Amino acid sequence: MAFNYTTTKEQKKTVDQSMLLCCKFFISEGRNIATLDAVERVARSNPETVIVHKFHDRTYNRARYSLVSYVLHDCTGNAIYSPLQQTVVAMAEAAFNAINLELHEGAHPRLGAVDDIVFHPLACASLDDAAWLAKAVAADFANQFNVPVFLYAAAHPTGKQLDTIRRELGFYRPNFMGNQWAGWTMPDILPQTPDKGPIVVSRAKGISMIGARPWVTLYNIPILSTDVSAARRIARKVSARGGGLPAVQTLRIVCEDFNEIACMLLEPNRVGADRVQNLVEMLAAQEGLDVEKGYFTDLSPEMIIEQYMNLISTKKSSP
């Protein structure tokens, strides 16, 4: 459906800055500065969206941009427009033009050049708002880039979770040196039908996951050892899937001279980083290993909102 941008311009006069959405945009590139600059330049070209945080990792060969903007609703309360849609699609175009997944290698698993996009409601926005935007962006991906898209969480008709889809597609199985990911090894015709886009996949672009869910905290803990088996045991025992902490997902990642436990805290108000840190330290001690203090790879929702308000105010006051 075509969008009436004239109506949007009129509605923008009454934008409610308590209705905000955050997009976390993950790409399979963390080393090529020209590519990262190109994607970021596109993101910054829209004055109504703000990059509030970014995270690059050379070993992972992965980057994440956290963007925020408002969402508009019609008279019945349904979401109808967010500047994030245009910005995210433009960033994806820049990424697809610059990243060839067949040439990619890194320590972090991935299935696509634009690997994952998740939308979170902030302040007074709702999860329905985030799901609406996720589905709108997924349709754009299928139409403009001919990329298979799998929807997850609130954007999926049954709420199917990201880790379930990834497991079905082999996301967690290293294909290089026993603990790395390189090139493209999936069949050209996908084993299951995506929610949007073709079942035939481009080896250069891969697959994109697009979802919507409440805020998720990302927290990484370095294990000061190259013992992959021990790190794998620790990661599993921490995760809910392995009988560890509820609403916690983990991924063991091999770095140059240590291992890292990447933790996704799905309910951070219920199970926070301190609890995860304590359990990792206890399990590592049982293995005779030392652990460093973990680190967050993003800001908290409160910090995100504060950063957005400061940056958008600066943008509006700039000549």
C-alpha positions in Angstrom: 0.0 0.0 0.0 1.4 3.4 -0.9 1.9 5.8 2.0 0.6 9.3 1.9 3.7 11.4 2.8 1.6 14.6 2.7 -0.4 13.3 5.6 2.7 12.2 7.4 4.2 15.7 7.1 1.1 17.1 8.8 1.1 14.5 11.5 4.8 15.2 12.3 3.7 18.5 13.7 2.2 16.6 16.6 4.9 13.9 17.0 4.7 12.2 20.4 8.3 11.7 21.6 7.1 9.2 24.2 6.2 6.9 21.3 9.6 5.6 20.3 11.0 2.4 18.7 14.6 1.2 18.9 16.1 -0.9 16.1 19.1 -3.1 16.6 20.6 -3.7 13.1 23.3 -6.4 12.9 25.5 -6.9 9.8 28.2 -9.4 9.0 31.1 -7.0 8.9 33.3 -5.6 11.6 36.6 -5.1 9.8 36.1 -3.2 6.5 36.0 0.5 7.6 34.8 1.6 4.2 31.7 -0.7 4.4 31.0 0.4 8.0 31.3 4.0 7.1 28.9 3.6 4.1 26.3 2.0 6.2 26.6 4.5 9.0 26.6 7.4 6.5 23.2 6.3 5.1 21.8 6.0 8.7 22.9 9.5 9.5 21.4 11.0 6.4 17.8 10.8 7.8 17.4 13.7 10.3 14.5 11.9 12.0 16.5 8.8 13.0 19.4 8.8 15.4 22.2 6.3 15.9 22.4 6.1 19.7 25.0 3.4 19.9 27.2 1.2 17.7 29.3 -1.9 18.4 32.0 -3.4 16.1 34.1 -6.4 16.7 36.9 -7.5 14.4 37.1 -11.0 15.8 33.4 -11.5 15.5 33.5 -9.7 12.1 30.1 -8.3 13.1 28.7 -4.9 13.8 25.5 -3.6 15.4 23.9 -0.2 15.1 21.2 0.9 17.6 18.8 3.4 16.1 15.8 5.3 17.5 12.9 7.2 16.1 9.2 7.9 16.7 6.2 6.0 15.5 2.9 7.6 14.3 -0.6 6.1 14.8 -3.9 6.6 13.0 -7.1 7.6 14.8 -7.7 4.1 15.9 -4.3 3.7 17.5 -2.7 1.5 14.8 0.9 2.3 13.9 1.2 3.7 10.3 4.6 5.3 10.0 8.1 5.5 11.4 11.2 7.1 9.9 13.0 4.0 10.9 11.5 2.0 8.1 13.1 4.1 5.4 16.4 4.4 7.2 16.7 0.6 7.9 16.0 -0.3 4.3 18.5 2.2 3.1 21.2 0.8 5.5 20.4 -2.7 4.3 20.9 -1.6 0.7 24.3 -0.2 1.5 25.2 -3.4 3.4 24.0 -5.7 0.6 26.0 -3.7 -1.9 29.2 -4.0 0.1 29.1 -7.4 1.8 29.6 -10.7 0.0 28.8 -13.5 2.4 30.7 -16.0 0.3 33.9 -14.0 1.2 33.0 -13.5 4.9 34.6 -15.3 7.8 34.6 -14.6 11.5 34.1 -16.0 15.0 30.4 -15.2 15.3 27.8 -17.3 13.5 25.7 -15.6 10.8 23.2 -16.5 8.1 23.1 -13.2 6.2 25.0 -10.1 5.2 22.2 -8.2 7.0 21.9 -10.9 9.6 19.4 -9.7 12.2 17.1 -6.8 12.7 15.1 -6.5 15.9 12.7 -3.7 17.0 12.0 -2.9 20.6 9.3 -0.6 22.0 10.6 2.3 24.1 8.8 4.6 26.5 5.0 4.5 25.7 5.3 2.6 22.4 3.8 -0.9 22.3 5.1 -4.3 21.2 2.4 -4.2 18.5 4.1 -1.1 17.1 7.4 -2.8 17.0 5.9 -5.9 15.3 4.1 -3.7 12.7 7.5 -2.1 11.8 9.3 -5.5 11.7 6.7 -6.9 9.2 6.8 -3.7 7.1 10.6 -3.9 6.8 10.5 -7.6 6.0 8.1 -6.9 3.1 10.5 -4.3 1.9 13.4 -6.7 2.1 11.5 -9.3 0.0 10.4 -6.8 -2.6 13.5 -4.7 -3.0 16.4 -7.1 -2.3 14.8 -10.5 -3.1 16.1 -11.8 0.2 14.5 -14.6 2.3 13.2 -13.2 5.6 12.3 -15.2 8.7 10.1 -13.3 11.2 10.4 -14.0 14.9 8.9 -13.3 18.3 6.1 -10.7 18.2 6.5 -10.3 14.5 5.8 -14.0 13.8 2.2 -15.3 13.6 2.9 -17.9 16.4 5.6 -16.0 18.3 8.3 -18.4 17.1 11.6 -17.5 18.7 14.9 -16.5 17.0 17.0 -19.2 18.5 14.5 -21.9 17.3 14.7 -20.6 13.7 18.4 -20.3 13.8 18.8 -23.8 15.1 16.6 -25.2 12.4 18.8 -23.4 9.8 22.1 -24.5 11.2 23.2 -21.1 12.5 25.0 -22.6 15.5 27.1 -25.1 13.6 30.6 -23.9 12.8 31.8 -24.7 9.3 35.4 -23.6 9.4 38.3 -24.7 11.7 35.9 -26.3 14.1 34.8 -23.1 15.7 34.6 -20.4 13.0 32.2 -19.5 10.2 33.2 -18.9 6.6 31.6 -18.6 3.2 28.1 -20.0 2.5 27.4 -23.7 3.0 23.6 -23.9 2.9 21.8 -25.2 -0.1 20.7 -22.7 -2.7 17.1 -23.8 -2.1 16.2 -23.3 1.6 15.1 -26.4 3.6 12.0 -24.4 4.9 9.9 -21.7 3.4 10.7 -18.1 4.7 7.9 -15.8 5.9 8.8 -13.3 3.2 10.9 -13.4 0.1 12.1 -16.3 -2.1 12.9 -19.8 -1.1 16.0 -19.6 -3.4 18.8 -17.8 -1.5 21.6 -15.6 -2.8 25.0 -16.8 -1.6 26.2 -13.3 -1.4 23.3 -11.9 0.6 22.1 -14.9 2.6 19.1 -14.8 4.9 17.8 -12.1 7.1 16.0 -12.5 10.5 13.6 -9.7 11.4 11.7 -9.6 14.7 10.1 -7.6 17.5 10.3 -8.2 21.2 10.7 -6.5 24.6 14.1 -5.1 25.5 16.9 -7.7 25.5 20.2 -7.1 27.3 23.4 -8.3 25.6 26.3 -9.1 28.0 29.6 -10.7 27.2 31.9 -12.5 29.6 35.6 -13.3 28.7 36.9 -16.7 29.9 40.7 -16.5 30.2 41.4 -19.8 28.5 41.7 -21.3 25.0 39.9 -24.5 26.3 37.0 -24.6 23.9 35.4 -27.6 25.5 35.4 -26.1 28.9 33.9 -22.8 27.6 31.2 -24.7 25.8 30.3 -26.6 29.0 30.1 -23.3 30.9 28.0 -21.6 28.2 25.5 -24.5 28.2 25.2 -24.7 32.0 24.4 -20.9 32.1 21.7 -21.0 29.5 18.0 -21.8 30.1 18.2 -24.5 27.4 21.0 -26.2 29.4 19.1 -26.1 32.7 20.8 -22.9 33.9 19.3 -19.4 34.4 15.7 -18.8 33.1 15.3 -16.5 30.1 19.1 -16.5 29.4 20.6 -17.7 26.0 24.3 -18.1 25.6 26.8 -18.5 22.8 30.4 -19.6 23.2 32.7 -17.6 20.9 36.4 -18.3 20.3 38.6 -15.2 20.3 42.4 -15.0 19.6 43.7 -16.1 23.0 40.5 -16.6 25.1 36.9 -17.7 24.9 33.9 -15.5 25.4 30.4 -16.3 26.6 28.0 -14.0 24.8 24.8 -13.8 26.8 21.3 -12.7 25.7 19.2 -11.7 28.7 15.6 -12.0 27.5 14.1 -10.7 30.8 16.9 -8.5 32.2 14.6 -7.3 35.0 14.1 -10.9 36.2 17.7 -12.2 35.6 20.3 -9.5 35.4 23.9 -9.4 34.4 25.2 -9.8 38.0 23.5 -13.1 38.4 24.9 -14.3 35.1 28.4 -13.1 36.0 28.3 -14.9 39.4 27.2 -18.2 37.8 29.9 -18.0 35.1 32.5 -17.3 37.7 31.4 -20.3 39.8 31.3 -22.7 36.8 34.7 -21.4 35.6 36.3 -21.9 39.0 35.1 -25.5 38.9 36.9 -25.9 35.6 40.0 -24.2 37.1 39.6 -21.1 34.8 39.7 -17.4 35.5 37.0 -15.0 34.3 37.1 -11.3 33.6 34.3 -8.9 34.5 31.7 -8.9 31.7 30.7 -6.0 29.6 27.5 -4.7 28.1 27.5 -4.3 24.3 24.7 -1.7 24.3 23.1 0.9 26.5 20.1 0.5 28.8 16.7 1.6 27.6 16.8 4.6 29.8 20.2 5.6 28.5 19.0 5.0 24.9 16.0 7.3 25.4 18.2 10.0 27.0 20.8 9.8 24.3 18.1 10.0 21.6 16.5 13.1 23.1 19.8 14.8 23.4 20.9 14.0 19.8 17.5 14.8 18.2 17.5 18.1 20.0 21.0 18.8 18.7 19.9 17.9 15.2 16.9 20.2 15.3 18.9 23.2 16.6 21.7 22.7 13.9 21.5 25.2 11.0 
